[in-house]
Amino acid sequence: MNKLILIAGPCIIENDKMPFEICRQVKSICEDLEIDFVFKASYRKANRTMLESFQGIGDEEGLEIIKAVGSELGVKTLTDVHESKDPAKVADYVDYLQIPAFLCRQTDLLLAAGKTGKGINIKKGQFVSPEAMKFPLDKVRSTGNNRVWLCERGFTFGYEDLVVDATSVPRLKKLGVPVLMDCTHSLQQPNQSSGVSGGNPEMIETIALSATATGADGLFIETHPNPPEALSDGHSMLPISELERILVKVLKIRKALDDN
């Protein structure tokens, strides 16, 4: 069995110190547990409910910090892209580009990302069936880029909640690429009347273990030393102090599956 993939990091670059702190801790855990770690942070949050919500410290500044984390700490890095003009620029700073769930059908964005030759992580839209993710996958592959992951992140359920279908991971795996589970955004409670998305982080462990048991190749977990103080998605991120304990359980499930 291949190593577990873990995409982890803060939701967004908040300053020039926190990303290094988080990355050092996660890298140490992953080295001890022999997990393939990719550091994730958004350099800009284009999808915020309120105009006043924090969107980043500046594109160039955010990207430079992500690049520095990768080079100074010796880790692979990933960030989101939002418009078709973004991938060509952002590819100079990271190893992987991520297509946000709401944008997984945007043809020009998928093609532009694919043409960079970088690894591409496509989040499954909350409104898209596992089988229909064949089409975003085909768009990226049409550029000659076969370095693609698909990432499950739940389905829209009413106006202010998401639901995770346990059959989604094995259905996505039928498309023949590595499948990851987003254990944080799948527990979001979007569209709150307060203008700030809620979340259910106490269920992150449940989602991680369930996805692993159904064959996920990796996990996506946003994490922070103190989520209530985070400037974005604080209601759904995992306290970094809890990460190792969950990953140990995940690896036990993987071992049990491998032994069988």
Buried (B, 14 or more C-beta within 10 A) or exposed (E): EEBBBBBBBBBBBBEBEBBBEBBBBBBEBBEEBEBBBBBBBBBBBBBBEEEEBBBBBEBEEBBBBBBBBBEEBEBBBBBBBBEBEBBEEBBEBBBBBBBBBBBBBBEEBBBBBBBBEBBBBBBBBBEBBBEBBBEBBEBBBEBEBEBBBBBBBBBBEEEBBBEBEEEBBEBBBEBEBBBBBBBBBBBBBBBBEEEBBBBBBEBBBBBBBBBBBBBBBBBBBBBBBEBEEBBBBBBBBBBBEBBBEBBEBBBEBBEEEEEE
